[in-house]
Amino acid sequence: MIPVLKGLRVVEHGTFITGPAAAMVLADMGAEVVKVELPGTGDPFRAFKGGLYSPHYQTYNRNKHSVALDTRKPEDRATFDRLIEGADVYIQNFRPGFAEQIHAGEARLREMNPRLIYCAISGFGPDGPSASRPSYDTVAQAASGFLRLLVNPENPRVVGPAIADAMTGYYAAFGILGALHARHASGEGRRVDVSMFEAMTHFNLDAFTHLFSVGEVMGPYSRPSVSQSYVLECACGGWIALHMSSPEKFWQGLALAMDKPDIFEDERFCDRFARITHQDALIGVLRDIFKRRPRSEWCERLLAQDVPHAPMYRTDEVPDDPQARHLQLFVDMQHPTMGPSRTVRSPISFDGQRNLQVTPPPTLGEHNALYAQGWPQAAR
C-alpha cells in the first residue's frame, strides 16, 4: 500500500485498546509510531496471557516501535522530551489528570512543540460529574445505550468483542487526521478529545434518531426486524445469515431457492410490513426449511437467485473463504525473536495497492537504542 502518512511522527502513550488502536490506524497508513511503555511491565495488555506478548497486545500494536520509559524519572523524561520535540502527534488514554502527574500534560508538551496534535482519550470526557470514573468497554457500551441492543433479554449476558474500545480508537484517529489537516493551513497544533461515552453514543446514532424523531425506544430485535435479518441452522450443523431488506426481488429469489414459490402468498408474509409484524412466525417457518439442506447447498441456491446471504463463519473459517484469499486479507509476519504470526491487513487500499507489508508488534523496549537520542534522521 502507498504509505500516505509517511513522515508523520507519532508518540503513543497508550494502554489496553483505545490509544493503541488510534495509533495503529495511523501506523497502518505509514506513520512512524513510537509506543512509550513502562519498563519491566509495559502496556498491561502484554501480560493478559502470561509473558509480555499476549494476543490481546498483538491485536492493536503492529507497525510500531517500542521504547521503555518512565517519564517520572528525569533521565527517561529527557528521552521522552526529545521525542515530543520532533513529533507531530501525541496520543494518551489516561484518566483526566494522570498525564500531568507523569509530566505528559498538554500544557507542558505544547511548550516544547507548539505544532503538536495532542490527543487525549478518556472514559467519560475531560470534565463533568463522571470524568473521574473508570471506564472499560462494557461500561461505555452500557452508558451509551448500545449494550441494551446486544443483550438477549432471555439470556442476559455480555456478548461480542470490545466494540467500544476499538470504535473510540478509530474515532480518535479520525479526529487526529482532521487536526492535522487544520494544521496545514494554520501551522498551529490542536487538542483532540474523545471519550468512550461520546464515541459509543455517536456510534449508536440510529437508536437516538428513532428516539428523537418518532419516540421509539429500540430494543435488541428492532433493527433485525425492520431489516429482515435472519440466522438459520442448516442440516450440516453450520449456520447461514440472510439480510433480506425490502426489495421484493430478494424475497421472490428466496422463495425459489427454497422450492416454495407460493410461500409469500401467506397473508402473514405477503409484504414488508406483514413480515415485520410476524417475524417470529416467519423465523419458525424458515428454521424448518433450512434444516433440510446443508449450508453449502443453501449457499449455491441463494447465490443462484441473488439473495443477500453469507455463511455465518466461525473465525477459523474466514481465512479459507475464496474472497478473503482473493483480497489477500490475511498476511504473514515474522518477528526476529517472537517468530511467525498472522494478522488481518488494513482494509484500506490506495490506488489499488493493498497493504500487504505489516511489521509485527514490538517486544517491550525493542527500539530503545534507536530512539535514545530522539527521532533518527533516516527514519523520517
C-alpha positions in Angstrom: 0.0 0.0 0.0 1.1 3.6 -0.6 2.2 4.9 2.8 0.1 8.1 2.7 1.2 9.1 6.2 4.9 8.5 5.6 6.9 11.2 7.5 4.2 11.6 10.2 5.8 11.1 13.7 3.5 9.8 16.4 4.2 9.2 20.1 1.7 6.8 21.7 1.4 6.7 25.4 -1.4 4.1 25.2 -2.5 1.1 27.1 -5.1 -1.6 26.5 -7.1 -0.7 23.3 -8.3 2.8 22.7 -5.0 4.6 22.5 -3.1 1.8 20.8 -6.0 1.3 18.3 -5.8 5.0 17.3 -2.1 4.8 16.8 -2.4 1.6 14.8 -4.7 3.2 12.3 -2.1 5.8 11.7 0.7 3.3 11.6 -1.2 1.1 9.1 -1.1 4.1 6.7 2.6 4.7 7.1 3.1 6.9 10.1 6.1 6.2 12.3 4.7 5.3 15.7 6.8 5.1 18.9 4.9 3.4 21.7 6.1 4.6 25.1 5.8 1.9 27.8 6.7 1.4 31.4 10.0 -0.5 31.8 9.6 -4.1 33.1 5.8 -4.4 32.5 4.9 -2.3 29.5 1.3 -2.0 28.3 -0.8 -4.0 30.8 -2.3 -5.8 27.8 1.0 -7.5 27.2 0.6 -9.8 30.1 -3.0 -10.9 29.7 -1.9 -14.4 28.6 1.3 -14.6 30.6 4.6 -13.2 29.4 4.7 -9.9 27.6 3.4 -10.7 24.1 -0.2 -11.8 24.6 -2.7 -12.0 21.7 -4.6 -9.1 23.3 -1.5 -6.9 23.0 -0.6 -8.1 19.5 -4.0 -7.1 18.1 -3.5 -3.3 18.3 0.2 -2.8 18.2 1.6 -3.9 14.8 3.6 -1.5 12.7 5.0 0.3 15.8 8.3 0.7 17.7 8.5 0.3 21.4 10.6 2.3 23.9 10.5 1.6 27.6 10.5 4.9 29.5 9.3 6.0 32.9 8.6 9.7 32.4 8.6 10.3 36.2 12.4 9.7 36.1 14.4 12.7 34.8 16.7 10.6 32.6 13.8 8.9 30.9 11.8 12.1 30.7 14.7 13.7 28.8 14.4 11.0 26.1 10.6 11.4 26.0 11.0 15.1 25.6 13.3 14.7 22.6 10.6 12.5 21.0 7.9 15.1 21.7 10.0 17.9 20.3 10.1 16.2 16.9 6.7 14.6 17.0 3.6 15.6 15.0 1.1 13.7 17.2 0.9 12.6 20.8 -1.8 10.1 22.0 -2.7 9.1 25.5 -5.7 7.3 27.0 -5.3 8.0 30.7 -7.9 9.2 33.2 -8.1 13.0 33.2 -5.3 14.5 35.3 -3.0 11.5 35.2 -1.0 12.7 32.2 0.0 15.8 34.2 1.2 13.5 37.0 3.7 11.8 34.7 4.8 15.1 33.0 2.8 14.4 29.8 0.1 17.0 30.2 -0.8 19.2 27.2 0.5 22.5 28.5 4.0 21.1 29.1 4.2 19.3 25.8 2.9 22.2 23.9 5.6 24.5 25.3 8.1 22.2 23.7 6.2 21.7 20.5 3.5 24.3 19.6 2.7 22.3 16.4 1.9 19.2 18.3 -1.5 17.5 17.8 -2.3 16.4 21.4 -5.0 13.6 21.6 -6.5 12.7 24.9 -8.8 9.7 25.1 -10.9 9.2 28.2 -13.8 7.2 29.5 -16.3 10.0 30.1 -14.6 13.2 28.9 -12.1 15.6 30.4 -14.5 17.2 32.9 -18.0 16.8 34.3 -19.6 14.7 37.1 -18.4 11.4 35.6 -14.9 12.5 34.3 -13.0 10.6 37.0 -14.9 7.3 36.8 -13.0 4.3 35.5 -14.3 3.0 32.2 -13.8 -0.1 30.1 -15.6 -1.4 27.0 -18.7 -2.8 28.7 -19.1 0.4 30.8 -19.1 2.5 27.7 -21.4 0.2 25.8 -23.9 0.3 28.7 -23.7 4.0 29.4 -24.4 4.8 25.7 -27.4 2.6 25.4 -25.7 0.3 22.9 -25.3 -2.7 25.2 -29.1 -2.9 25.6 -29.3 -3.5 21.9 -27.0 -6.5 22.0 -28.0 -8.4 25.1 -30.6 -11.2 24.6 -33.3 -10.5 27.2 -34.0 -14.2 27.5 -30.4 -14.9 28.4 -28.9 -11.6 29.6 -25.1 -11.7 29.5 -22.5 -9.6 27.8 -21.7 -10.8 24.2 -19.3 -9.9 21.4 -15.9 -8.2 21.1 -14.7 -4.9 22.6 -16.6 -2.7 20.2 -16.5 0.5 22.3 -12.7 0.3 22.8 -12.0 -0.2 19.2 -14.5 2.4 17.9 -13.2 5.0 20.3 -9.7 4.5 18.9 -10.9 4.8 15.4 -12.8 8.0 16.2 -9.7 9.4 17.8 -7.7 8.6 14.6 -10.3 10.5 12.6 -10.0 13.5 14.9 -6.2 13.4 14.6 -6.4 13.4 10.8 -8.8 16.4 11.0 -6.5 18.3 13.3 -3.5 17.6 11.0 -5.5 18.9 8.1 -6.2 22.1 10.0 -2.6 22.5 11.0 -1.6 22.5 7.3 -3.5 25.8 7.0 -2.8 27.4 10.3 0.6 26.0 11.4 -0.8 25.5 14.9 -1.3 22.4 16.9 -4.7 21.3 18.2 -6.0 19.3 21.1 -8.2 16.4 20.2 -10.5 15.0 22.9 -12.7 11.9 22.5 -14.3 9.8 25.2 -15.6 6.3 25.1 -19.0 7.5 26.2 -19.2 10.1 23.4 -17.9 7.7 20.8 -20.3 4.9 21.5 -23.3 7.3 21.8 -22.5 8.6 18.4 -22.0 5.0 17.1 -25.5 4.4 18.5 -26.8 7.2 16.4 -29.6 5.2 14.8 -31.2 4.4 18.1 -31.2 8.1 19.1 -32.6 9.2 15.8 -35.5 6.9 16.2 -36.0 8.2 19.8 -35.9 11.9 18.8 -37.9 11.5 15.5 -40.7 9.1 16.5 -40.3 8.5 20.2 -39.3 4.8 19.6 -37.0 3.1 22.1 -35.2 0.5 20.2 -34.5 -3.0 21.6 -32.3 -5.9 20.5 -34.7 -7.1 17.9 -35.8 -3.7 16.5 -33.2 -3.4 13.7 -33.2 -7.1 12.7 -37.0 -6.9 12.4 -37.0 -3.8 10.2 -34.0 -5.0 8.1 -35.5 -8.5 8.0 -32.3 -10.2 9.1 -32.1 -13.9 10.0 -29.6 -16.6 11.2 -30.6 -20.1 10.4 -29.1 -23.5 11.2 -28.6 -25.9 8.3 -28.7 -29.7 8.1 -24.9 -30.0 8.4 -24.9 -28.0 11.7 -23.5 -24.9 10.0 -25.3 -21.6 10.1 -26.2 -19.1 7.5 -27.2 -15.4 7.7 -29.8 -13.6 5.5 -30.3 -9.9 5.2 -33.4 -9.5 3.1 -34.1 -5.8 3.4 -37.1 -4.5 1.4 -36.7 -5.2 -2.3 -39.3 -7.7 -3.3 -37.0 -9.4 -5.8 -34.9 -10.8 -2.9 -38.0 -12.4 -1.3 -39.0 -14.0 -4.6 -35.5 -15.3 -5.0 -35.6 -16.8 -1.6 -38.9 -18.5 -2.4 -37.4 -20.1 -5.5 -34.2 -21.1 -3.6 -36.4 -22.9 -1.1 -38.6 -24.5 -3.8 -41.5 -22.8 -2.2 -42.7 -20.3 -4.9 -46.0 -19.7 -3.1 -44.7 -19.2 0.4 -45.1 -15.5 0.5 -48.7 -15.6 -0.6 -49.4 -16.3 3.1 -51.0 -13.1 4.4 -48.6 -13.1 7.3 -45.6 -12.8 5.0 -47.1 -11.2 1.8 -45.4 -7.8 2.1 -42.7 -6.0 4.1 -44.9 -4.7 6.9 -46.6 -8.1 7.3 -43.2 -9.8 7.6 -42.0 -7.3 10.2 -45.2 -7.8 12.2 -45.0 -11.6 12.0 -41.2 -12.1 12.0 -41.3 -14.6 14.9 -43.7 -16.8 12.8 -41.5 -16.4 9.7 -38.4 -17.4 11.7 -40.2 -20.6 12.7 -41.1 -21.4 9.1 -37.6 -20.7 7.7 -35.9 -22.7 10.5 -37.8 -25.8 9.5 -36.9 -25.4 5.8 -33.2 -24.6 6.3 -32.6 -27.6 8.4 -33.3 -29.8 5.4 -30.2 -29.0 3.4 -26.5 -28.5 4.2 -25.1 -25.0 4.3 -23.0 -25.4 1.1 -26.1 -26.3 -0.9 -28.0 -23.3 0.6 -25.2 -21.0 -0.4 -25.3 -22.3 -4.0 -29.1 -22.0 -4.2 -29.2 -18.5 -2.7 -26.3 -17.3 -4.9 -28.1 -18.5 -8.0 -31.1 -16.4 -7.0 -29.1 -13.3 -6.0 -30.3 -13.5 -2.4 -28.2 -11.4 0.2 -26.6 -14.1 2.3 -23.4 -15.3 3.8 -22.2 -18.4 5.8 -22.1 -17.5 9.5 -18.5 -18.4 9.8 -16.5 -19.3 12.8 -13.3 -17.2 13.0 -11.2 -20.2 11.8 -13.3 -20.5 8.7 -12.8 -16.9 7.4 -9.2 -17.3 6.1 -10.3 -20.0 3.8 -13.1 -18.0 2.2 -12.4 -17.6 -1.5 -13.0 -13.9 -1.5 -10.7 -13.4 1.6 -8.0 -15.3 -0.3 -8.5 -13.2 -3.4 -8.3 -10.0 -1.5 -5.2 -11.2 0.4 -6.9 -10.2 3.5 -4.7 -12.2 5.9 -0.9 -11.5 5.8 2.0 -13.3 7.5 4.6 -11.5 9.7 8.0 -12.6 11.1 9.4 -11.2 14.3 13.2 -11.8 14.9 12.6 -13.3 18.4 8.9 -14.0 18.7 8.7 -15.9 15.4 5.9 -16.1 12.8 2.4 -14.7 13.2 -0.5 -13.7 11.1 -2.9 -10.8 11.0 -5.6 -9.0 9.1 -4.2 -6.3 6.9 -5.6 -2.8 6.8 -8.9 -2.8 4.8 -7.9 0.5 3.1 -6.2 0.4 -0.3 -4.8 3.5 -2.2 -4.7 3.5 -6.0 -5.4 -0.2 -6.0 -2.5 -1.1 -3.7 -3.2 -3.3 -0.7 -1.2 -3.0 2.5 0.5 -6.4 2.4 3.7 -5.4 4.3 3.0 -5.5 8.1 5.6 -5.2 10.8 4.9 -7.5 13.8 4.2 -5.9 17.2 7.4 -5.0 19.0 8.7 -6.6 22.2 9.0 -4.3 25.2 11.7 -1.7 24.7 12.8 -3.3 21.4 13.7 0.1 20.0 15.3 1.8 23.0 18.6 2.2 21.3 17.1 3.5 18.0 15.3 6.4 19.8 17.7 7.1 22.7 18.7 10.5 21.2 15.2 11.3 19.7 14.0 10.6 16.2 16.7 9.1 14.0 17.2 11.2 10.9 16.9 8.3 8.5 13.5 7.3 9.9 11.9 10.4 8.7 
